[in-house]
Amino acid sequence: MSNAMRTPAGAINVERYQGAVAEGRFRRLWNTNAPGYLFLLPWLIGFFGLTLGPALISLYLSFTDFDMLQSPRWVGMANYVRIATADPKFSAAMHVTLTYVVFSVPFKLTFALLVAMALNRGLRGLTFYRAIFYLPSLLGGSVAIAVLWRQLFASDGLVNAALSQFGIEGPSWISHPNYSIYTLVALSVWQFGSPMIIFLAGLRQIPQDMYEAASLDGASKFRQFYKITLPLLTPVIFFNAVVQTIDAFKAFTPAFIISGGTGGPINSTLFYTLYLYQEAFGNFRMGYASALAWILVLIIAVFTAFSFLTSRYWVHYDD
């Protein structure tokens, strides 16, 4: 009788003990991790509210017919089928964008590397030159610079005025379909500051005794560059190539400003992002524009994956 009366009280004590242990464990975890999660909270809100959430919504919209005035109507793969089979402007936009990527990225990286090597020779006022050369990267993507670029390459612009001093009559670079894309390539190359800074940091990491040993062996400057600088700089080249290529695929502002948002003349500056913008906010085909956006994501993902897969054959790390 007495044991039967003690059992419920013992069970209650055990439950209280377990509850106190769980509460103490939760309190310790909270005290340990809560400050970190509080600091992460703005990023988490931005990631889920401004990145992941809209991305998932756009993925859903890519399978719908949505004009922002009526509810989305499910159409399955129709948008993707139309892009692949019945959209000549998609082909034109891809051609212009690939041309821009193929020309702008190598020229920009080459120019940035040459300037970085010049600055790495111990010039006086290196900080000043570094800031001056980096400035175009800060301003190059702005609307003001795009407007300035349009004025420079207009038929009566500064470039043709300079050519006229040598008796050369330049074309209207912006309005000629054979030249307009290359004015945008030139604008991209002019924004070489960001990769130049990264190249300069990479050059500073190469041991100088390797160049001294190569000089004692009679290696020329070109051979030192080819056998020492270039191999040891391949991780930096790889990083810059991936970042700049992704940026080139996403280029929008220069083409929008210089062509007045039309992609002209004759679609010669119709960047992929500009075509996507026209479909979304000009024709109000949000579902179709979402499908275009996801194709661009897929193209960039394939390029990035290919770059990493092939990097083992030409990128050299210290290990």
C-alpha positions in Angstrom: 0.0 0.0 0.0 2.7 2.4 0.9 4.7 1.6 -2.3 1.6 2.2 -4.4 1.3 5.6 -2.9 5.0 6.5 -3.5 5.1 5.5 -7.2 3.1 8.4 -8.6 5.1 10.9 -6.5 8.3 9.4 -7.8 7.1 9.5 -11.4 6.3 13.2 -11.0 9.7 13.9 -9.6 11.3 12.1 -12.6 9.2 14.1 -15.0 10.2 17.3 -13.3 13.8 16.3 -13.4 13.7 15.5 -17.1 11.9 18.7 -17.8 14.5 20.7 -15.8 17.3 18.9 -17.8 15.7 19.7 -21.1 15.1 23.3 -20.1 18.6 23.7 -19.0 19.9 22.2 -22.3 17.7 24.5 -24.3 18.8 27.5 -22.3 22.5 26.6 -22.8 21.9 26.1 -26.6 20.0 29.4 -26.7 22.7 31.3 -24.8 25.4 29.8 -27.0 23.8 30.1 -30.5 21.3 32.9 -30.1 23.7 35.8 -30.6 25.0 34.2 -33.8 21.5 33.6 -35.2 20.6 37.2 -34.3 23.5 38.5 -36.3 22.5 36.1 -39.2 18.9 37.2 -39.1 19.2 40.1 -41.6 21.0 37.9 -44.1 18.5 35.1 -43.5 15.6 37.5 -44.1 17.3 38.8 -47.3 18.1 35.3 -48.6 14.7 33.8 -48.1 12.7 37.0 -48.8 14.6 38.5 -51.6 16.5 35.7 -53.2 15.2 32.1 -52.6 11.6 33.1 -52.4 11.4 35.2 -55.7 13.6 32.5 -57.4 11.1 29.8 -56.6 8.2 32.0 -57.6 9.8 32.8 -60.9 10.4 29.0 -61.5 6.7 28.5 -61.0 5.8 31.4 -63.3 8.1 30.0 -66.0 5.5 27.2 -66.5 2.6 29.7 -66.7 1.1 32.4 -68.9 1.1 35.5 -66.7 0.6 39.1 -67.7 0.4 40.7 -64.2 -3.3 41.6 -64.9 -4.8 38.1 -64.6 -3.9 35.1 -62.5 -1.2 32.8 -63.8 -2.5 30.1 -66.1 -0.5 26.8 -66.1 0.9 26.0 -69.6 3.5 23.4 -68.7 6.6 23.4 -70.9 5.0 25.7 -73.6 7.3 28.7 -72.8 10.4 26.6 -73.1 9.3 24.9 -76.3 8.6 28.3 -77.8 12.0 29.6 -76.8 13.7 26.6 -78.4 11.7 26.4 -81.6 9.8 29.6 -82.5 11.6 32.6 -81.1 14.1 34.2 -83.5 14.8 37.1 -81.1 16.0 34.5 -78.6 18.6 33.3 -81.1 19.6 36.9 -81.9 20.0 37.8 -78.2 22.1 34.7 -77.6 24.3 35.5 -80.5 24.9 39.1 -79.3 25.5 38.0 -75.7 27.9 35.3 -76.7 29.8 37.7 -79.0 30.0 40.2 -76.1 31.3 37.5 -73.7 33.8 36.0 -76.1 35.4 39.4 -76.9 35.0 41.4 -73.7 36.2 38.9 -71.1 39.6 38.0 -72.7 40.4 41.6 -73.7 39.5 42.9 -70.2 41.5 40.2 -68.4 44.5 40.8 -70.7 44.4 44.5 -70.3 44.0 44.2 -66.5 46.9 41.8 -66.3 49.2 44.1 -68.3 48.3 47.1 -66.1 48.8 45.0 -62.9 52.2 43.9 -64.1 53.2 47.5 -64.8 52.0 48.6 -61.4 53.9 45.7 -59.8 57.2 47.1 -60.9 57.5 49.3 -57.8 56.1 52.6 -59.2 56.0 55.6 -56.9 52.5 56.6 -56.0 51.2 53.1 -56.5 48.1 53.7 -54.2 47.1 56.7 -56.3 47.4 54.8 -59.6 45.6 51.9 -58.2 42.7 54.1 -57.1 42.6 55.9 -60.5 42.6 52.6 -62.5 39.9 51.1 -60.2 37.6 54.1 -60.6 36.1 52.9 -63.9 35.0 49.7 -62.3 33.0 51.7 -59.8 31.5 54.0 -62.4 31.4 51.8 -65.5 28.1 50.2 -64.9 26.3 53.4 -64.2 23.8 55.2 -66.4 25.9 58.3 -66.5 28.9 56.5 -68.0 26.7 54.7 -70.5 25.3 58.1 -71.6 28.8 59.5 -71.8 29.9 56.5 -73.9 27.0 57.1 -76.3 28.2 60.7 -76.8 31.8 59.6 -77.3 31.0 57.2 -80.1 28.2 59.2 -81.8 28.7 60.2 -85.4 29.8 63.7 -84.2 31.4 62.4 -81.0 34.9 62.8 -79.6 36.2 59.5 -81.2 35.3 60.6 -84.7 36.6 64.1 -84.0 40.0 62.6 -83.1 40.0 60.4 -86.2 39.3 63.4 -88.3 42.6 64.9 -87.3 44.3 62.1 -89.2 42.0 62.4 -92.2 39.9 59.4 -91.2 36.1 59.7 -91.4 34.7 57.4 -88.8 31.3 55.8 -89.0 28.5 56.3 -86.5 29.7 53.6 -84.2 26.5 53.4 -82.1 24.0 53.3 -84.9 25.9 51.0 -87.2 25.1 47.3 -86.7 28.6 46.2 -87.5 30.3 48.3 -84.9 27.7 49.0 -82.1 28.5 45.8 -80.2 32.2 46.5 -80.1 31.6 49.9 -78.5 30.0 48.0 -75.6 33.0 45.6 -75.6 35.3 48.7 -75.3 33.2 50.0 -72.4 33.5 46.6 -70.7 37.3 46.5 -71.2 37.5 50.1 -69.8 36.1 48.7 -66.5 39.2 46.6 -65.9 39.9 47.9 -62.4 38.4 45.1 -60.4 40.3 42.2 -62.1 43.4 44.4 -62.1 43.4 44.7 -58.3 43.0 40.9 -58.0 45.8 40.3 -60.5 48.1 42.8 -58.6 47.4 40.9 -55.3 48.3 37.6 -57.0 51.5 39.0 -58.5 52.6 40.2 -55.0 52.4 36.6 -53.8 54.9 35.2 -56.3 58.3 34.7 -54.6 60.9 37.1 -56.1 63.7 34.5 -55.6 62.2 32.5 -58.4 62.7 35.4 -60.8 66.3 35.9 -59.5 67.1 32.3 -60.0 65.7 32.4 -63.6 67.7 35.5 -64.3 70.9 33.8 -63.2 70.1 30.9 -65.6 69.7 33.4 -68.4 66.0 33.3 -68.8 64.5 36.2 -70.8 61.6 38.3 -69.4 59.2 36.6 -71.7 60.4 33.2 -70.6 60.1 34.2 -67.0 56.5 35.4 -67.6 55.6 32.2 -69.5 57.3 29.7 -67.1 56.9 31.5 -63.7 54.3 34.2 -63.7 51.6 32.6 -65.8 51.6 29.2 -64.1 51.6 30.6 -60.6 48.9 33.1 -61.5 46.5 30.5 -62.9 44.3 30.4 -59.7 43.8 34.1 -60.0 43.2 34.0 -63.7 40.6 31.2 -63.2 38.8 33.2 -60.5 38.8 36.4 -62.6 37.6 34.5 -65.7 34.7 32.9 -63.9 33.6 36.1 -62.2 34.0 38.3 -65.3 32.2 35.8 -67.6 29.2 35.7 -65.2 29.2 39.5 -65.1 29.3 39.6 -68.9 26.3 37.3 -69.2 24.4 39.6 -66.9 25.3 42.9 -68.6 22.3 45.1 -69.1 22.7 48.8 -68.4 25.1 49.8 -71.2 23.0 48.1 -73.9 19.8 49.6 -72.5 21.1 53.2 -72.4 23.0 53.1 -75.7 20.3 51.5 -77.7 17.5 53.4 -75.9 16.1 50.1 -74.7 15.5 48.7 -78.2 18.6 46.6 -78.7 19.1 48.2 -82.0 20.2 48.8 -84.6 18.8 45.6 -86.1 19.1 43.8 -82.7 22.9 44.3 -82.8 22.9 45.3 -79.1 20.1 43.0 -78.0 21.7 41.5 -74.9 20.0 38.5 -73.4 19.0 40.5 -70.2 17.7 43.3 -72.4 15.5 40.9 -74.3 14.3 39.4 -71.0 13.5 42.9 -69.8 11.5 43.7 -72.9 9.4 40.5 -72.6 8.8 41.1 -68.9 8.1 44.9 -68.7 7.5 45.8 -72.3 5.2 43.0 -73.4 4.1 42.0 -69.9 4.8 38.3 -70.6 6.1 37.5 -67.1 5.8 33.7 -67.5 7.8 33.8 -70.7 10.4 36.2 -69.2 10.8 33.8 -66.2 11.5 31.0 -68.6 14.2 33.1 -70.3 15.7 33.9 -66.9 15.9 30.3 -65.9 17.6 29.4 -69.2 20.2 32.1 -68.5 20.7 30.6 -65.0 21.2 27.2 -66.6 23.7 28.5 -69.1 25.7 30.2 -66.4 25.6 27.1 -64.2 26.8 24.9 -67.1 29.6 27.3 -67.9 30.7 27.5 -64.3 30.6 23.7 -63.9 32.6 23.3 -67.1 35.1 25.8 -65.9 35.6 23.9 -62.6 35.8 20.5 -64.3 38.5 21.7 -66.8 40.4 23.7 -64.2 42.3 20.6 -63.0 44.2 20.6 -66.3 45.5 24.1 -66.4 45.1 25.7 -62.9 48.1 25.1 -60.7 47.9 25.3 -56.9 50.8 25.1 -54.4 49.9 21.6 -53.3 
